[in-house]
């Protein structure tokens, strides 16, 4: 369950975000990844590196305001930071030892969706179906 629940959380996040209309969906996700970039500041345990990571994450989140690719990169950066924190022993939730591991499993699910353009299930189905009679409208 330590591996399945974070995947389900990532999928739930994606489904909830699909309720937000474009282009607000991308902008909201950029803000979310910016917040995630600062999640370890209050007790992450990596000293000044926490501020350096937050600065880079803030830049990536800013670029994400206009680019799903940058939002996806931001979530992948946070995934790497989660792994570092899990290995170092400073979890994102201090009283939940495997919380950084869970975050590292959840975040790539979100990142893949973002790198795919942050499309809703309906938008994905529309692009997956071939046009039955191309050229005729």
C-alpha positions in Angstrom: 0.0 0.0 0.0 3.0 2.3 0.5 3.3 2.3 -3.3 -0.3 2.1 -4.5 -1.7 4.9 -2.4 0.7 7.5 -3.8 -0.1 6.5 -7.4 -3.8 6.8 -6.6 -3.2 10.2 -5.0 -1.4 11.4 -8.1 -4.3 10.2 -10.3 -6.8 11.9 -8.0 -4.8 15.1 -8.2 -4.9 14.9 -12.0 -8.7 14.2 -12.1 -9.4 17.1 -9.7 -7.2 19.4 -11.8 -9.1 18.4 -14.9 -12.1 20.1 -13.4 -10.3 23.4 -13.9 -10.7 24.9 -17.3 -7.8 25.8 -19.5 -5.7 27.9 -19.4 -6.3 28.3 -15.7 -5.4 24.6 -15.2 -1.8 25.2 -16.4 -1.4 28.3 -14.3 -2.8 26.7 -11.2 -0.5 23.7 -11.7 2.5 26.1 -12.0 1.5 27.7 -8.7 1.2 24.2 -7.1 4.6 23.1 -8.3 6.1 26.4 -7.0 4.6 25.6 -3.6 5.9 22.1 -3.7 9.3 23.5 -4.4 9.3 25.3 -1.1 7.8 22.4 0.9 11.0 21.4 2.6 12.1 24.9 3.7 10.9 24.7 7.2 12.8 21.6 8.3 14.3 19.8 5.3 17.7 19.4 6.8 19.8 20.2 3.7 20.8 23.7 4.9 21.4 26.3 2.2 20.7 23.8 -0.5 17.0 24.1 0.5 17.1 27.7 -0.6 18.9 27.0 -3.8 16.4 24.3 -4.7 13.5 26.6 -3.9 15.0 29.4 -6.1 15.4 27.0 -9.1 11.9 25.6 -8.5 10.4 29.1 -8.3 12.0 29.9 -11.7 10.7 26.7 -13.2 7.2 27.3 -11.8 7.3 30.9 -13.2 8.1 29.5 -16.7 5.4 26.9 -16.1 2.8 29.7 -16.1 3.1 29.5 -19.9 4.4 26.0 -20.5 3.2 22.5 -19.5 6.7 21.2 -20.1 8.1 23.4 -17.4 5.3 22.4 -15.0 6.2 18.7 -15.7 9.9 19.5 -15.2 9.1 21.1 -11.9 7.3 18.0 -10.7 10.2 15.8 -11.8 12.6 18.1 -9.9 10.5 17.8 -6.8 10.5 14.0 -7.3 14.3 14.0 -7.2 14.3 16.3 -4.1 11.9 13.9 -2.4 14.3 11.0 -3.1 17.2 12.9 -1.6 15.1 13.7 1.5 13.9 10.1 1.8 17.4 8.8 1.7 18.8 11.4 4.0 16.0 10.8 6.5 14.3 14.2 6.5 10.7 13.4 5.4 8.4 16.1 4.0 6.0 15.3 6.9 8.2 15.0 10.0 6.1 12.4 11.8 5.5 10.2 8.7 8.8 8.5 7.9 7.9 7.4 4.4 6.1 10.6 3.4 8.9 11.7 1.0 9.0 8.3 -0.6 5.2 8.6 -1.2 5.7 12.0 -2.6 8.4 10.7 -4.9 6.0 8.1 -6.2 3.1 10.5 -6.6 4.9 13.4 -8.3 5.9 11.5 -11.5 2.3 10.6 -12.1 1.5 14.3 -12.1 4.6 15.1 -14.1 3.7 12.7 -16.9 0.2 14.2 -17.1 1.8 17.7 -17.3 4.4 16.7 -19.9 1.5 15.3 -21.9 -0.1 18.7 -22.0 -2.3 18.5 -18.9 -5.3 17.3 -21.0 -8.6 16.2 -19.6 -9.8 12.6 -20.2 -12.3 14.0 -22.8 -9.4 15.8 -24.6 -7.3 12.7 -24.6 -10.2 10.7 -26.1 -10.8 13.2 -28.8 -7.1 13.1 -29.9 -7.0 9.3 -29.6 -9.9 8.7 -31.9 -9.1 8.8 -35.6 -11.4 11.0 -37.8 -13.7 8.4 -39.5 -13.8 10.5 -42.7 -10.8 12.8 -43.0 -11.3 15.8 -45.1 -15.1 15.7 -45.1 -16.9 18.1 -42.8 
